[in-house]
Amino acid sequence: MGDVFSWSMVTALGAFHGINPGMGWLFAVALGLQERRRGAVIAALVPLGLGHALAVAAAVAVAVFAGAVLPAGVLRWIVGAGLLLFGALRLISHRHPRWASMRVGFRRLTLWSFLMATAHGAGLMVVPVFLGMVEAAPLHSCHVPASAGATLWASIVATGLHAAGYLSVTAIISVVVFEKVGVGLLRKAWLNLDVLWAAALLVTGVLTFLL
């Protein structure tokens, strides 16, 4: 049951990240509107999903390496402090990385997605759940060689499920906005998710300390 809950949490976080327009769906819609075809929206989803998954995988990899030299309690405090810092920065400043253009290839769009997810702390938000998955594995320690396989498996599962949740929601929102809503309506009925995103980072940071 613990594994199922952790997997569900990782997937739900991916879905939550997919809701945020700053994570890519707004960019995919803009590309579709510029080229006037749904295919452009769909084509953008692959590099967007890949870049987001790489950002999560990078955060998880750092956690794994840090867990090899730091006690689990210390690592949790570092992750929690990082989440609180990211959350505070998002509350203070709502600026987003602006490196991008409508004429981008697969690699540049993948890099853009990676940078956006990293700058927003998306990968770091997954780390506390990942740590819980690893600690629930046999032997309860990243320091024991026999648990290396469990840690690797948890890393792959966490990244894959998160990417699936992210891509599913991003694809649905992108196509619906492109086909039915349009960017014009978004200007009139815009929900600023920056505050919600910052709050999610802060709450995750606090829970990292408490759990």
For each residue, the residues with C-beta under 8 A, 3 or more apart:
1: 4 5
2: 5 6 132 136
3: 6 7 133 136
4: 1 7 8
5: 1 2 8 9
6: 2 3 9 10 129 132 133 136
7: 3 4 10 11 133 157 161
8: 4 5 11 12
9: 5 6 12 13 129
10: 6 7 13 14 126 129 130 133 157 158 161 162 165
11: 7 8 14 15 161 162 164 165
12: 8 9 15 16 165
13: 9 10 16 17 125 126 129 162 165
14: 10 11 17 18 161 162 163 164 165 166 167 168 169
15: 11 12 18 19 165 166 168 169
16: 12 13 19 20 169 200
17: 13 14 20 23 52 117 122 125 162 165 166 169
18: 14 15 23 25 165 166 167 168 169 170 173
19: 15 16 23 169 173 193
20: 16 17 23 120 193 197
21: 24 25 26 193
22: 26 96 116 120 193 194 197
23: 17 18 19 20 48 52 113 116 117 120 122 166 170
24: 21 27 28 44 48 51 52 113 116 170
25: 18 21 28 29 48 170 173 174 177
26: 21 22 29 30 183
27: 24 30 31 44 48 100 109 112
28: 24 25 31 32 40 41 44 45 48 170 174 178
29: 25 26 32 33 41 174 177 178 183
30: 26 27 33 34 102 183
31: 27 28 34 35 40 41 43 44 102
32: 28 29 35 36 37 38 40 41 44 174 178
33: 29 30 36 178 182 183
34: 30 31 40 102
35: 31 32 39 40
36: 32 33
37: 32 40 41
38: 32 41 42 175 178 179
39: 35 42 43
40: 28 31 32 34 35 37 43 44
41: 28 29 31 32 37 38 44 45 174 175 178
42: 38 39 45 171 175
43: 31 39 40 46
44: 24 27 28 31 32 40 41 47 48 109 174
45: 28 41 42 48 49 167 170 171 174
46: 43 49 50 106
47: 44 50 51 106 107 109 110 113
48: 23 24 25 27 28 44 45 51 52 109 110 113 170
49: 45 46 52 53 113 163 166 167 170
50: 46 47 53 54 110 113
51: 24 47 48 54 55 109 110 111 112 113 114 115 116 117
52: 17 23 24 48 49 55 56 113 114 117 122 163 166
53: 49 50 56 57 159 160 162 163 166
54: 50 51 57 58 110 114
55: 51 52 58 59 113 114 117 118 122 123
56: 52 53 59 60 117 122 123 126 158 159 162 163
57: 53 54 60 61 123 155 159
58: 54 55 61 62 114 118 123
59: 55 56 62 63 118 123 124 126 127
60: 56 57 63 64 123 126 127 130 155 158 159
61: 57 58 64 65 155
62: 58 59 65 66
63: 59 60 66 67 75 79 127 130 131
64: 60 61 67 68 142 151 155
65: 61 62 68 69
66: 62 63 69 70 75 78
67: 63 64 70 72 75 131 134 142 143 151
68: 64 65 142 143
69: 65 66
70: 66 67 74 75 78
71: 74 75
72: 67 75 76 131 135 141 142
73: 76 77
74: 70 71 77 78
75: 63 66 67 70 71 72 78 79 131
76: 72 73 79 80 128 131 208 209
77: 73 74 80 81 209
78: 66 70 74 75 81 82
79: 63 75 76 82 83 124 127 128 131 205 208
80: 76 77 83 84 128 205 206 208 209
81: 77 78 84 85 205
82: 78 79 85 86 121 124 205
83: 79 80 86 87 121 124 125 128 201 202 204 205 208
84: 80 81 87 88 201 202 205 206
85: 81 82 88 89
86: 82 83 89 90 120 121 124 201 205
87: 83 84 90 91 121 198 199 200 201 202 205
88: 84 85 91 92 198 202
89: 85 86 92 93
90: 86 87 93 94 120 121 194 197 198 201
91: 87 88 195 198 202
92: 88 89
93: 89 90
94: 90 192 194
95: 98
96: 22 116 119
97: 100 112 115 116 119
98: 95
99: 112 115
100: 27 97 104 112
101: 104
102: 30 31 34
103:
104: 100 101 108 109 112
105: 108 109
106: 46 47 109 110
107: 47 110 111
108: 104 105 111 112
109: 27 44 47 48 51 104 105 106 112 113
110: 47 48 50 51 54 106 107 113 114
111: 51 107 108 114 115
112: 27 51 97 99 100 104 108 109 115 116
113: 23 24 47 48 49 50 51 52 55 109 110 116 117
114: 51 52 54 55 58 110 111 117 118
115: 51 97 99 111 112 118 119
116: 22 23 24 51 96 97 112 113 119 120
117: 17 23 51 52 55 56 113 114 120 122 123
118: 55 58 59 114 115 121 122 123
119: 96 97 115 116
120: 20 22 23 86 90 116 117 197
121: 82 83 86 87 90 118 124 125 201
122: 17 23 52 55 56 117 118 125 126
123: 55 56 57 58 59 60 117 118 126 127
124: 59 79 82 83 86 121 127
125: 13 17 83 121 122 128 200 201 204
126: 10 13 56 59 60 122 123 129 130 158 162
127: 59 60 63 79 123 124 130 131
128: 76 79 80 83 125 131 132 204 207 208 211
129: 6 9 10 13 126 132 133 158
130: 10 60 63 126 127 133 134 154 155 158
131: 63 67 72 75 76 79 127 128 134 135
132: 2 6 128 129 135 136 211
133: 3 6 7 10 129 130 136 137 154 157 158
134: 67 130 131 137 142 147 150 151 154
135: 72 131 132 140
136: 2 3 6 132 133 140
137: 133 134 140 147 150 151 154
138: 146 147 150
139: 144 146 147 150
140: 135 136 137 147
141: 72 144 147
142: 64 67 68 72 134 147 151
143: 67 68 147
144: 139 141 147
145: 148
146: 138 139 149
147: 134 137 138 139 140 141 142 143 144 150 151
148: 145 151 152
149: 146 152 153
150: 134 137 138 139 147 153 154
151: 64 67 134 137 142 147 148 154 155
152: 148 149 155 156
153: 149 150 156 157
154: 130 133 134 137 150 151 157 158
155: 57 60 61 64 130 151 152 158 159
156: 152 153 159 160
157: 7 10 133 153 154 160 161
158: 10 56 60 126 129 130 133 154 155 161 162
159: 53 56 57 60 155 156 162 163
160: 53 156 157 163 164
161: 7 10 11 14 157 158 164 165
162: 10 11 13 14 17 53 56 126 158 159 165 166
163: 14 49 52 53 56 159 160 166 167
164: 11 14 160 161 167 168
165: 10 11 12 13 14 15 17 18 161 162 168 169
166: 14 15 17 18 23 49 52 53 162 163 169 170
167: 14 18 45 49 163 164 170 171
168: 14 15 18 164 165 171 172
169: 14 15 16 17 18 19 165 166 172 173
170: 18 23 24 25 28 45 48 49 166 167 173 174
171: 42 45 167 168 174 175
172: 168 169 175 176
173: 18 19 25 169 170 176 177
174: 25 28 29 32 41 44 45 170 171 177 178
175: 38 41 42 171 172 178 179
176: 172 173 179 180 181
177: 25 29 173 174 180 181 182 183 186
178: 28 29 32 33 38 41 174 175 181 182
179: 38 175 176
180: 176 177
181: 176 177 178 185 186
182: 33 177 178 185 186
183: 26 29 30 33 177 186 187
184: 187 188
185: 181 182 188 189
186: 177 181 182 183 189 190
187: 183 184 190
188: 184 185
189: 185 186
190: 186 187
191:
192: 94 195 196
193: 19 20 21 22 196 197
194: 22 90 94 197 198
195: 91 192 198 199
196: 192 193 199 200
197: 20 22 90 120 193 194 200 201
198: 87 88 90 91 194 195 201 202
199: 87 195 196 202 203
200: 16 87 125 196 197 203 204
201: 83 84 86 87 90 121 125 197 198 204 205
202: 83 84 87 88 91 198 199 205 206
203: 199 200 206 207
204: 83 125 128 200 201 207 208
205: 79 80 81 82 83 84 86 87 201 202 208 209
206: 80 84 202 203 209 210
207: 128 203 204 210 211
208: 76 79 80 83 128 204 205 211
209: 76 77 80 205 206
210: 206 207
211: 128 132 207 208
